[in-house]
């Protein structure tokens, strides 16, 4: 079953020099994502499905798939807590 994920409606972002600057318009808080976080963010925007994001990142990065899954899950939990993305049905 697909794991839907999407960027929250009250968030704007810009990619600058390989990093993403994200602004939550409701809280007024800025956040930054490093290079791999930026790629995950782009794939979330493109696919809207966490399984597809995982698969795309596994194809692009030379990393153990279990490590990738754990790191991506941690990133998504953080993004959800900060109300930058919504995940689940």
C-alpha positions in Angstrom: 0.0 0.0 0.0 1.4 3.4 -1.0 2.5 5.8 1.8 1.3 9.2 0.8 3.4 12.2 1.7 3.1 15.8 0.6 4.5 19.2 1.3 2.2 21.1 3.6 0.0 23.8 2.1 1.4 26.6 4.4 5.0 26.0 3.4 7.1 27.7 0.8 10.7 26.8 -0.1 13.6 27.7 -2.3 16.7 25.7 -3.3 19.8 27.7 -2.9 23.3 26.4 -3.6 22.2 22.8 -3.3 20.3 23.3 0.0 16.7 24.0 0.6 15.4 26.8 2.7 11.9 26.1 3.9 9.5 28.6 5.6 6.4 27.5 7.5 4.1 30.5 6.9 2.0 29.6 9.9 4.8 29.5 12.5 7.2 31.9 10.7 10.0 29.4 11.3 12.7 28.8 8.7 14.4 25.5 8.3 17.3 24.3 6.0 17.9 20.9 4.4 21.3 19.7 3.3 22.0 18.1 -0.1 20.4 14.7 0.6 17.6 16.2 2.5 17.0 18.5 -0.5 16.9 15.6 -2.8 14.4 13.8 -0.5 12.3 17.0 -0.5 12.3 17.3 -4.3 11.3 13.6 -4.6 8.5 14.2 -2.0 7.2 17.0 -4.2 7.5 15.0 -7.4 6.1 11.7 -6.3 3.9 12.3 -3.2 4.6 8.7 -2.2 7.2 7.7 0.4 7.8 4.2 -1.2 8.6 5.9 -4.5 10.9 8.4 -2.8 12.8 5.5 -1.1 13.1 3.7 -4.4 14.3 6.8 -6.3 16.9 7.6 -3.6 18.1 4.0 -3.5 18.7 4.2 -7.2 20.6 7.5 -7.0 22.7 7.1 -3.8 25.3 4.4 -3.1 24.1 3.5 0.3 22.8 0.5 2.2 19.1 0.3 1.7 18.3 -0.3 5.4 20.4 2.7 6.3 18.7 4.8 3.6 15.2 3.7 4.9 16.1 4.5 8.5 17.6 7.9 7.6 14.6 8.8 5.4 12.1 7.7 8.0 13.9 9.9 10.6 13.9 12.9 8.2 10.2 12.4 7.4 9.3 12.2 11.2 11.2 15.5 11.7 9.5 17.2 8.8 6.1 16.0 10.0 6.8 17.2 13.6 7.8 20.6 12.2 4.6 20.6 10.1 6.5 21.0 6.8 5.0 17.8 5.3 1.9 15.7 5.9 2.2 11.9 5.8 -0.3 9.1 5.9 -3.8 8.8 4.6 
